[in-house]
Amino acid sequence: MKVPLLDLNAQYKPLLPEIKEQIDEVIASNQYILGPKVKEFEESIQKYLEVKYAVGCASGTDALILALKALEIGEGDEVITTPFTFFASASSIYRVGAKPVFADIKEDTFNIDPEKIEGKITDKTKAIIPVHLFGQPSEMDKIKAIADKHNLYIIEDNAQGIGSKFDDKFGATIGDIGTLSFFPSKNLGAMGDGGMCVTNNPDLADKIKQLRVHGESPKYFHKWVGLNSRLDSIHAAVLNVKLKSLPKWSQMRRDNAKYYYENLADVKEIILPKIHSKALTIYNQFTLIAEKRDELLNFLRKNDIGCAIYYPLSLHLQECFSYLGYKKGDFPISEKLSDKVISIPIYSEISEEQQAFVVEKIKEFYAK
Ligand SMILES: *Cc1c(COP(=O)(O)O)cnc(C)c1O
């Protein structure tokens, strides 16, 4: 038996006829950048996430850069985020000329620890970027209280969490701006790169729309230096079809998680992911804290079970960020988890037989 970490073929198979029809429409229209398909998709996201504005762009990374630029964050400013995340959460801050400042995470949820944020705030701090890691929203009630108290913006990096909720509100819609990624392996993935900013603020939405086309408005007149970062029509066409299945896919992932919770509960060498009582997760990943992690990874891979380490090196220890002056030991929880986490297959279409095989092999590994 083979169990991949993600099986995009299984996801696309039933949708391909409709997707191909949609792509044919794009080809017939000759409108390849933005255009009606992108508008339709933006409106569908607005409806799905119960948010007023959605602005498509070229990637989740660009969505973060556009959000920071729209809030006029740049040189001399500091932005607080987590060191335990995908690189772009911090590189976007660097890209706009600001300084990434890290705050350690909570061991149970892998998300930024609200208690560790206030100590990092200086008179240069402009924003907090909580990341809804592995599909679970950060503790937005506490983070929002801190942001309000210190007059800071919140950009939610929701690249991994589309459809997740905190306190019954959709992730990405709680702060000032939320960002999405449609990278192919995200829960809602395009057939290439894509991203989006969402906000309830009409001025910010307008500004992001200008910034994604070089900051122009009207055409050939530039108030700001923006980016060239648009969502392509073909991707929007694909995403329009796929979005209809997303709530079902998220539920399937939660059902798959339930299987692991029930069947891995007695393995004392691993800790299963904890979900905050106010959070609804979409399980972009199912991530264990495991003893003998590297050996387990090798063993599972040898048995044709796809697994991965998200993330093997905390961002404060990345070579490119050495200028920030962090050292080993600065964020002990993030560093510890880098050595202990392993993500196992949780994709919607995984069969019960495949999950049983994963469980069997994990148990076999620790019984040795
Ligand atoms: C994927 C991801 C991004 C970047 O998205 P891209 O579309 O790949 O640019 C940003 N932040 C997090 C947490 C991500 O997982």
The ligand as an ORCA input file, in Angstrom:
! r2SCAN-3c Opt
* xyz 0 1
  C       2.163     28.930      1.827
  C       2.347     29.954      2.845
  C       2.616     31.294      2.510
  C       2.972     31.742      1.136
  O       2.074     31.418      0.149
  P       2.582     31.309     -1.371
  O       1.294     31.282     -2.133
  O       3.344     30.036     -1.483
  O       3.400     32.495     -1.674
  C       2.657     32.227      3.535
  N       2.481     31.875      4.813
  C       2.235     30.596      5.167
  C       2.010     30.284      6.605
  C       2.182     29.600      4.202
  O       1.953     28.337      4.579
*
